[in-house]
């Protein structure tokens, strides 16, 4: 899905394809979503999103190719 994200998406839940909550949209910068990762988020899903590594951050850029759908209250992912 290619979409132009705006500030109206801030605060929406970000959920994996199976419904597992990953976090919330923290902010939008130049049309890109940044997600604050929830405590206890599934590590396998974070790896699928390439949000792991030696630097442990709280907010990550969400590549729009991982977005499957956007509903009224959530951003649903393909992973």
C-alpha positions in Angstrom: 0.0 0.0 0.0 1.4 3.4 -0.9 -0.3 6.2 1.1 0.4 9.7 2.1 0.4 9.6 5.8 -0.7 12.8 7.8 -1.0 13.9 11.3 -4.5 12.4 11.4 -2.7 9.0 11.7 -0.9 10.0 14.9 -2.1 7.9 17.9 -3.5 5.0 15.9 -2.6 1.5 17.0 -0.2 -0.4 14.8 -1.1 -4.1 14.6 0.4 -7.1 12.9 -1.6 -9.2 10.4 -2.6 -11.6 13.3 -3.9 -8.7 15.4 -0.9 -8.5 17.7 -0.4 -4.9 18.8 3.1 -3.6 17.9 2.7 0.0 19.1 1.2 3.4 18.2 1.9 6.0 15.5 4.2 8.5 17.3 4.5 11.1 14.6 4.5 11.7 10.8 7.5 13.3 9.2 7.3 14.2 5.5 4.6 11.7 4.9 6.4 8.8 6.7 5.0 7.1 9.8 7.1 6.6 12.9 5.9 4.0 15.5 6.5 4.0 19.2 7.0 0.3 20.0 4.8 -1.1 22.8 6.5 -2.7 25.8 6.5 -6.5 25.2 6.0 -6.2 21.5 6.5 -9.6 19.7 10.3 -9.8 18.8 9.7 -12.0 15.8 7.4 -9.3 14.2 9.9 -6.6 15.1 12.6 -8.7 13.2 10.2 -9.0 10.2 10.0 -5.2 10.2 13.8 -5.0 10.5 13.5 -3.0 13.8 16.1 -5.0 15.7 19.8 -4.7 16.1 22.4 -3.4 18.4 20.7 0.0 18.8 17.5 -0.4 20.9 15.2 2.5 20.1 11.6 3.3 21.1 10.5 4.9 17.9 11.0 3.4 14.4 10.3 4.4 10.8 7.6 2.2 9.3 8.3 1.4 5.7 5.0 1.9 3.9 5.4 -1.5 2.0 4.6 -3.2 5.4 1.2 -1.4 5.6 -1.7 -3.5 4.4 -4.6 -1.3 5.5 -5.5 1.7 7.5 -8.8 1.7 9.5 -10.5 4.3 11.6 -8.4 3.3 14.6 -5.5 1.2 13.4 -2.7 0.7 10.9 -2.7 -3.0 9.9 0.5 -4.5 8.8 1.3 -7.3 6.3 3.6 -9.1 8.8 
